């Protein structure tokens, strides 16, 4: 009885395509997630660099020359 069940399970190929699609989808999702994290880190670094450059170039206006 058990040998017959194991033989049938080994011969049954009905779920092979589904397993392949799940593995492929998991791989694509993992690569996408890692890619988005790398892009986010790169964007953060670029923004901080631009912000530092702008902050260093800004000159505070002289309060004595303002007309209020």
LINDA-V407051 format. One record per pair of residues at least 24 apart in sequence whose C-alpha atoms are under 10 Angstrom apart, sorted by the first residue. I is the first residue (numbers start at 1). J is the second residue. Records with the same first field share a line. If there is no record, write none. Layout:
I=J + J
//
This chain:
none
//
